[in-house]
Amino acid sequence: MPIQVACVLVHIEADGDQPTPASREALGEGRRIASTSGATLYAMIAVAGSGGDPRRPTRAETLPPYAAQAAAGATHAALVEAVGAGGADKIVFVNVDGDTRPALWATVGPALAAACQHLRPVLVLLPASAGSDDIGARLAARLGAAYVHQPVIEQGPRGEVVLSRPVYGGGWRRRLSLDDPDRAVVVALAPGRRPARGSDEAEVLLLDVRAERDPRVSLVDATAAEGAPLARARVIVTGGGGVTAASWPLLVELAAALGGEVGATRALCQRGVAPAAREIGVGAQRVAPHLYVVCGASGSAAHLGAVSAEAEIVAIDRDADAPILKRASYGVVGRIEDVVPRMLAALRPGAPS
Ligand SMILES: Cc1cc2nc3c(=O)[nH]c(=O)nc-3n(C[C@H](O)[C@H](O)[C@H](O)COP(=O)(O)OP(=O)(O)OC[C@H]3O[C@@H](n4cnc5c(N)ncnc54)[C@H](O)[C@@H]3O)c2cc1C
């Protein structure tokens, strides 16, 4: 008999009056799981507000009357519409004292924990964002739940949800089944999920609790992002330890010619050639491009473990025995300095095809 998942909760990060693209993907994943397991899909949104009445406990009876819920829905009408269209059955707003961005445990964690204590979800899905690990690990600890970072999500033989991910450098897979309705699981999703289409008729709830952000943490500065977020890029040109300060501009040019973004391995970032914000790997960012061009990177598990299995890999390496050439769909044995200029010439408008 399939294990009953009564409630799936998705944390929605909003950008103005719209969910972020990663939140739409998380909603899509939540919709698919909720539909196959017969669960209700809740979307929780932390909004900057004054906080609720501090004397009120976090209990079901504290839900304010319909008028307050309707007011919350009207204030955030565009967001409600988008989240409903993305697949949510119910949308839960939680007021937070202070700003909700960037989404970190210090800003939205208490609101998310309050929503979980109230709704008791079996599965909590966090969108693929910079703060999802920070939120997910702490939320799981608070709830006594399991935490799984960027798993593959499948259906098991009994209809149960099965989460699996590579461990120990990619040589093993750890599997976790959602077969205990009393044991919640918090999941930080990998980028590259499909959004879904909902009914546009989500019910709006307002959870009237006092969710204070951690006063010890304040936003001091934000680094200007160079290029678009890697998690969303469909084409990435990545440089590794074989790239030099002189050849890096060739990769930047190739990425622009392909309409993509540049990435880098740790070896290149540590030498200061590529910015740290561009590092791809299990200790950095995960990516899910369609096309992944790798120049001068050997193909370590720590790097490739963060590249989606669906990516088409084109590798350029001067060493014919480099492991990356075994993983690549297309491999070129040669020096970056020779191969990339020829690729650029071939990509120029008017070049013979
Ligand atoms: C806990 C932990 C976490 C880690 N996390 C990450 C992570 O998140 N991301 C990450 O990248 N690494 C990470 N690492 C490091 C990782 O293990 C590797 O050391 C790193 O990925 C190697 O980078 P590379 O392949 O670019 O360099 P190398 O292994 O040095 O490979 C360089 C390649 O370039 C080729 N080459 C050299 N010159 C040229 C040229 N002129 N033209 C063509 N080819 C050339 C060489 O033949 C070689 O194949 C982590 C390590 C640990 C221990």
The ligand as an SDF file (V2000), in Angstrom:
LIG
                    3D

 53 58  0  0  0  0  0  0  0  0999 V2000
   36.0610   18.5120    0.2350 C   0  0  0  0  0  0  0  0  0  0  0  0
   36.4440   18.9450   -1.1540 C   0  0  0  0  0  0  0  0  0  0  0  0
   35.5270   19.7030   -1.8690 C   0  0  0  0  0  0  0  0  0  0  0  0
   35.8570   20.1000   -3.1630 C   0  0  0  0  0  0  0  0  0  0  0  0
   34.9540   20.8470   -3.8580 N   0  0  0  0  0  0  0  0  0  0  0  0
   35.2520   21.2360   -5.1040 C   0  0  0  0  0  0  0  0  0  0  0  0
   34.3390   21.9870   -5.8780 C   0  0  0  0  0  0  0  0  0  0  0  0
   33.2570   22.3450   -5.4030 O   0  0  0  0  0  0  0  0  0  0  0  0
   34.6700   22.3270   -7.1350 N   0  0  0  0  0  0  0  0  0  0  0  0
   35.8830   21.9580   -7.6950 C   0  0  0  0  0  0  0  0  0  0  0  0
   36.1330   22.2940   -8.8640 O   0  0  0  0  0  0  0  0  0  0  0  0
   36.7680   21.2730   -6.9960 N   0  0  0  0  0  0  0  0  0  0  0  0
   36.4950   20.9090   -5.7070 C   0  0  0  0  0  0  0  0  0  0  0  0
   37.4310   20.2070   -5.0140 N   0  0  0  0  0  0  0  0  0  0  0  0
   38.7330   19.9910   -5.6350 C   0  0  0  0  0  0  0  0  0  0  0  0
   38.7410   18.8120   -6.6010 C   0  0  0  0  0  0  0  0  0  0  0  0
   38.9580   17.6230   -5.8730 O   0  0  0  0  0  0  0  0  0  0  0  0
   39.8400   18.9520   -7.6730 C   0  0  0  0  0  0  0  0  0  0  0  0
   41.0790   19.1810   -7.0590 O   0  0  0  0  0  0  0  0  0  0  0  0
   39.5740   20.0780   -8.6720 C   0  0  0  0  0  0  0  0  0  0  0  0
   38.2490   20.0180   -9.1560 O   0  0  0  0  0  0  0  0  0  0  0  0
   40.5480   19.9500   -9.8250 C   0  0  0  0  0  0  0  0  0  0  0  0
   40.3290   21.0130  -10.7180 O   0  0  0  0  0  0  0  0  0  0  0  0
   40.7070   20.8810  -12.2470 P   0  0  0  0  0  0  0  0  0  0  0  0
   40.1200   19.6390  -12.8240 O   0  0  0  0  0  0  0  0  0  0  0  0
   40.3510   22.1690  -12.8850 O   0  0  0  0  0  0  0  0  0  0  0  0
   42.3160   20.8320  -12.2010 O   0  0  0  0  0  0  0  0  0  0  0  0
   43.3040   19.6510  -12.5300 P   0  0  0  0  0  0  0  0  0  0  0  0
   42.8880   18.3920  -11.8820 O   0  0  0  0  0  0  0  0  0  0  0  0
   44.6410   20.2070  -12.2220 O   0  0  0  0  0  0  0  0  0  0  0  0
   43.1570   19.4220  -14.1070 O   0  0  0  0  0  0  0  0  0  0  0  0
   43.6940   20.3060  -15.0540 C   0  0  0  0  0  0  0  0  0  0  0  0
   43.4840   19.6910  -16.4370 C   0  0  0  0  0  0  0  0  0  0  0  0
   43.8270   20.6630  -17.4070 O   0  0  0  0  0  0  0  0  0  0  0  0
   44.5670   20.0190  -18.4420 C   0  0  0  0  0  0  0  0  0  0  0  0
   45.3860   21.0840  -19.0480 N   0  0  0  0  0  0  0  0  0  0  0  0
   46.4410   21.7400  -18.5060 C   0  0  0  0  0  0  0  0  0  0  0  0
   46.8470   22.7090  -19.3310 N   0  0  0  0  0  0  0  0  0  0  0  0
   46.0670   22.6420  -20.4370 C   0  0  0  0  0  0  0  0  0  0  0  0
   45.9920   23.3990  -21.6520 C   0  0  0  0  0  0  0  0  0  0  0  0
   46.8230   24.4140  -21.9050 N   0  0  0  0  0  0  0  0  0  0  0  0
   45.0520   23.0680  -22.5800 N   0  0  0  0  0  0  0  0  0  0  0  0
   44.2030   22.0120  -22.3500 C   0  0  0  0  0  0  0  0  0  0  0  0
   44.2260   21.2780  -21.2090 N   0  0  0  0  0  0  0  0  0  0  0  0
   45.1460   21.6020  -20.2680 C   0  0  0  0  0  0  0  0  0  0  0  0
   45.3470   18.9270  -17.7420 C   0  0  0  0  0  0  0  0  0  0  0  0
   45.7110   17.8930  -18.6570 O   0  0  0  0  0  0  0  0  0  0  0  0
   44.3310   18.4470  -16.6890 C   0  0  0  0  0  0  0  0  0  0  0  0
   43.5110   17.4080  -17.2090 O   0  0  0  0  0  0  0  0  0  0  0  0
   37.1260   19.7780   -3.7250 C   0  0  0  0  0  0  0  0  0  0  0  0
   38.0200   19.0130   -2.9780 C   0  0  0  0  0  0  0  0  0  0  0  0
   37.6870   18.6080   -1.7120 C   0  0  0  0  0  0  0  0  0  0  0  0
   38.6800   17.8020   -0.9410 C   0  0  0  0  0  0  0  0  0  0  0  0
  1  2  1  0
  2  3  1  0
  2 52  2  0
  3  4  2  0
  4  5  1  0
  4 50  1  0
  5  6  2  0
  6  7  1  0
  6 13  1  0
  7  8  2  0
  7  9  1  0
  9 10  1  0
 10 11  2  0
 10 12  1  0
 12 13  2  0
 13 14  1  0
 14 15  1  0
 14 50  1  0
 15 16  1  0
 16 17  1  0
 16 18  1  0
 18 19  1  0
 18 20  1  0
 20 21  1  0
 20 22  1  0
 22 23  1  0
 23 24  1  0
 24 25  2  0
 24 26  1  0
 24 27  1  0
 27 28  1  0
 28 29  2  0
 28 30  1  0
 28 31  1  0
 31 32  1  0
 32 33  1  0
 33 34  1  0
 33 48  1  0
 34 35  1  0
 35 36  1  0
 35 46  1  0
 36 37  1  0
 36 45  1  0
 37 38  2  0
 38 39  1  0
 39 40  1  0
 39 45  2  0
 40 41  1  0
 40 42  2  0
 42 43  1  0
 43 44  2  0
 44 45  1  0
 46 47  1  0
 46 48  1  0
 48 49  1  0
 50 51  2  0
 51 52  1  0
 52 53  1  0
M  END
$$$$
